[in-house]
């Protein structure tokens, strides 16, 4: 019964994403979507991928990491360098998927290299070390000649679009949700709930922590490749600690351990600053106030109960209870 409820919950999440994609696609096909809206679609999709993958570490594993932008950067540069080298040799239909896979795998390698020694740490220590990792990677990229240095990497084919991002979003959602609902996912959540109890039951703490870390790094690397193919220039300064904190804010506001919440929060946090751009000097003030309000509401127990009633399952339960009460009366 519980497994069926989880499957229904996942299908609802997929349905929401597909419905949003179809709605936006209709706007684009009919010419009702402005150029500004079309330009925001890829960044929104990238933030969804990054937030859902980071939620695997922060929400389900229960570890605080601030190095997600670092994995995004190594994936971006690896995939874009491959695409530039084989731009005239391989067709786009072959080159772009290979670039995404290469970017994801390179990010995985760095995830293993960093994860093995770092995941022995906990709490603030882990956050500080992963933050340092991201800054070290950024500094190294800036000082390398083949990455373009501080001026950035130029010449990446602009092959990414909203439709490709949607496909990657769906793959990310399917992989993460199925992992969370699997035996490995239950082991990961048990580590978050009680590390000592999980270890006493024979769960390999290091293995499952590294598994979550590597999978999250893979999708961050893929998102980096898509980001690089969406722009004509790739600069390391974009992947600073502010980028990692922005992704973490999305995860926290959406609810740690909530995949659907990460999707919704990514849309809001990405679109809100652009929607407030017409307010000029007051834009960032209103943005900050909205973030604070969302954080306060998210931490409120009363609002949490209200959210539980607003989901599809809660609606069905409410209707069923009303029907039963009417029949009894």
N, C-alpha and C positions, 0 to 999 in steps of 0.2 A: 504493500500500500504506500509506504513511504517512498519507494523507488518510483512508483507511478506518479506521485505528486512532484517529485524532482523532475521527471521527464516532462510533465505538463508545464512546470515552471520554466524549464529550458526552452520548450517550444514557444511559450508566450514571449520570451526574450527574443528568440529568432524572428517571431512574427512581427514584433514591434520594429525591429531593424529592417526587415524586408518591406514592411508597409511604409516606413519613412523613406526608404530608397525609391520605391515606386512613386511615391508622392513627389519627391524632388525630381525624379526622372521625367515625370509628366510635365512639371513646370519648365524643365529645360527643353524638352521636345516641342512644347507649345510656344516657346519663346517668352514665357511669363517670368522666368528667373533672370534677375539682373546679373550683370557681369560681376558685381560685388559678391552676390550670393554664390555664384559659380566658383569664384576664387576662394571662397571659404570652405568649400566642400571637402577638398583634400586635407587641409589642416584639421578639420573636425574629425575626419576619418582616422588620421594619424594619431590624434590624441585618444581616440577610442581604443585603438590597438595598444598604445603605450599604457593607458590606464588599466585596461583589462589584464595585460601581462604583469604589470607591477602589482596589481591586486593579488596575484598568486603568491607573491612574496610577503607583502605587507598585510593583506587581509587574511589569507588562508594559512600561511606559514607563521605569521605573527612576528616577522623580523623587519626592522626599520632600515631601509637602504636608500641612499641618496646618490647612487651611481648609475641610474638608468640612462641618463643622457650620455654617459660614457660608452655604454654598449651601443646606443643608437649611433654615436659618432664613428666607432670603429666599423660597424656594419655599413654605414653610409659610404665611408671612404673606400672600403674594400669592394663593395658592389659597383660604385661609380668608376673606380679605376679600371675594373674589369670591363665595364660598359664602354669606356673611352677607348681602351686598347682594341676591342673587337667590334667597334662601331661599324666599320666598313666590311667586316668579314662575316659576321653572323646576322641573320635577320632579327628584327625586333621581337618577333614572337618567340624566338629561342633565347636571344641575348638577355632580355629583361627578366624572365623567370629565373634564368641561371644567375643573374646578378643578385636577385633577391635571396636565392638559396645560398650563394657564396657569402653575402653580407650577414645572413643569419648564422651560418656556420662559423664564420670568423668571430662573431660576437659570442657564440657558444664557447669557442676556445678560450677567449678572454674571461668568460664566465667561470670556466673550470680553473684557469690560472689564478684568478682572484678569489674564487669561491672556496677552494680547498683550505687556504690558510685563514681567510677572513671569516668564514662562517663558524669558526670556533668562538668568535666573539659574540656578544649579545648587547641589545639595547643601544645606548648612546655610542658605545665604542664601535659597533658595527656601522652605525650611521656616519660617524666621523671618518672611518677608514674608507668606506665606499665613496664618500664625498671627495676625499683626497684622491682616490683612484680616478674619478671623473676629471678632476682638475689636472692630474698628471698626464692623462691621455690627451687632453686638449692642448696642453703645453707642448707635448712631443709632436703632435700633428702640426702645430703652428711652426715648429722649427725644422720640419722636414721639407726638402726641396720637391720631391715627387708628389707631395700632397698639395702643392701650390703655396705652402707657407701661410703667412698672415693674409695675403691677398686672396686666397681661396682657390679651390679646384675648379677650373673652367672646362667647358666642352662636353659636359655630360648630356647625352640625348634626353630631351624632354618627352619621355614616353608615358609617364604616369598620368592617370586621370581618375575621376570619381568612380568609374565602374571597376577599375582594377582595385582601388582601395576598398570598395564594397566586398569584393571577392575575398580579399585578405582579412577583412573584418569578420566575415562569416567563418573563415577557416580558424581564426583566432578564437572566436566564441565557441565553436564546436570542440576544438582541442582543449581549451581551458575548462569548459564546463564538464566535458567527459572525464578529464583528468581529476577534477575535484570530486566527481561522483564515483570515481573508481576506488579500488582498494588502496592505491598509492595516494589518492586524494584524502582518503580518511586517515591514512597514516600521517600525512602532512598536517591536517587539522588537529590531530591528537598531539602532535609536537607543540602546536600553538597553545592548546588548552592546558597541557601538563607534560612538560618535557621529561620529568623524572618518571612519571607513570608510564609514558610511552616507551622509554628506554627499558623499564623493568619488564615490559611485555615483549621485549625482543625486537622492537622496531629500530632499524639502523638509522639513527638520527642524522649522521653525516651524509648518508646516501640520499635520503629524501630531501634534506635541505639543499643539497647540491643539485638534485633533480629539478626542484622548483626554481632555483637560481638560474640554471642553464636554459630551461624552457622560456623563462621570462626574458633572458638575454637574447635568445634567438628571435623572438618576435620584436624586440626593440631594434635589433639589427636589421630585420626586414623593413620595419617602419623607417629606419634611417635611409635605406636604399630608395624607397618610394619618395621620401622627402628630397633626396638628391636629384632624382629624375624629374621632380616637379619644378625645379629651379634651374636656371642657367649657370649658377655659381654655388659652390658649397664652401661655406666658411666655418672654421672650427669654433669661432667665437659664439656661434649660435648654441653650441652644446655645453654651455656653462652650468654652474650649479643652480642658477635660476630656472633653467629648463627642467632639471630633476625635481626641484621643489614644486614647480607648476604641476607636474604629473602627479606628485604626491598629494597636492591639494585636491586634485580631481578625485583621487581614490578616497581620501578622507571625507570629502563632501558627499560623494556618492554612497558612502557607507562601506567600511572595510569588510570584505567578505561578500559583497553584493555585486555581481557581474552587471545586472541590469542598472544598478545605481551608478556604476562607473560609466556606462554608456550614456546615460542621461546627463550626468554631471559633466562629461567631456563636451557634449553639445552645448550646454549652458555656459561653461567657463570659456570655451573658445569663441562662441558667438557674441557673448555679452559685451566685451570691450568694443567690438566692431559696431554693435547695435547702438552703443552709447557715444559713438564717435562724433555725432552731430552736436553733442553737448559741450564740446571743446574742453575747457579747463575743469569742468565738473565731472568729466567722464570717469577718471580714475577714482575720484572720491566716491561716486555712486557705486562703482565696481567694488571698492573696498567695503562699503556699507552692506552691499548685497552678500558678499562673502561672509562677513561677520554674522549677518542674520541667518544665512544658511547653516553656518557652523553651530550657532546657538540652538536653532530648531532641530538640527541633526542630533544634538546631545540631549534633547528634551525627551523624557519618557512618555509624556502625553502625546507629543507629535509622533513618536515612534509607534504608539498604539494606533494613532490615526492612519499612519502609512500602512500598517498591517491590514486595516479595514478597507483601504482603497485599492488593494490589488485584486486581481481577477478571482482568486480563490476566496478571498474575504467577501467579495460581492456575492458569489454563489452561496456561501455559508449564510450570509445575511438574508438572502431571498428564501433559502430553504427554511430558516428559522421562522421567518414571517409566515410562510405557507403552513408550517406545522402549527404555529400559534393560531392561525385563522381556522384550520381544520379542528383544532382542539376546542376553539371557542364556539 
